[in-house]
Amino acid sequence: MSLIAASSGIATLVSTLAAEGGGEVHRELPMPAYAYGLIAFALFLLCLALTWSFRNTAAKISGRHHAPEGPHDPGHEHRFADPVGGSHN
């Protein structure tokens, strides 16, 4: 069977199915279309609540109970090593 004959057979099959409606089955959605959006929105809010429940967890794990006030924590001086060998405040 040549390629042309095979494509002719396929074209005949496609045109026959198109004329008959293609065997298409119409199905109704099990719920209204807007309900899918509401379910997606509810799942989004659930994920938001789950994420929100873990806020400040890193600070709790590290034993830090409060954030420092201002740019520097008063009463604590930190010395950082200089890559060249010195140190500065």
N, C-alpha and C positions, 0 to 999 in steps of 0.2 A: 504494500500500500504506500503510495507516495504521499509526500507532505501536503500537496495540493488537495488530494482526495480526502485526507484526514481533516484538513481545515474546512473543507466543504461539508463534511458530515457534522462537524461541530457547529458550523453556522446554521445548518438545518435544524439541529437539536435546539440551539438557542432561540431561533425564530419560532419554533413550535412551542417551546416553554413560554416565550413572551406572549404568544397569541392566547395561550390558555390561562394566563395570569401567573405563570411561573411557579405554581404550587405554593404561593405565598400564604402563610397562615397569619391572620391578624389576632394578636393577643392583647388583652387589656392589662394595664399595670395593676398590681395588687393593691395599690393605694394611690391617692391623688398625687400628681407630680410635685406640688409644693411640699408634701410631707417628706420627700427625700431631702429637700433643702433644710427643713426643720430638723431632721435627724442629723444631718451633717453639722448644722450649727450647734446642736446640743452636744455632739461629740467634741467639737472644737472647744466649747465652754468647759467640758469635763477635762480635757487636756490642759486647758488654761488653769483650772483649779488644782490639778495635780502638780503642775509646774510651780504655781504660786505657793503651794504647801511646802516646797523645798527651799524657799527663799531664806537667806542668811544661814544656811546649813554649814557652809564652809567655816564660818566664824564660830559656830557652836562646836564643831569638831576640833578646831585648833585650840580651843580653850579660851578664846578671846571673848569677853563679855560685852564690850562696847567699842565703838569706833573712836579713834582719837579725835580730839577737838581741834579744829583748825589745821593749818598745814603741818604743824609739829606738835607732838604730844608733849605737854609741859612736864618738865622734870626728868625727861629722858633724853639723853644726848647720845646720838649714834655716830660712830666713827666708821667711815668707809675707807677701805684700802684703796690707794691710788695705784693704777696699773704700773706706773713707773717705779714705785717703791715707797713713796711717801704716804701720808694719810692726811685727811682733812675732815672737817666737821660738816 
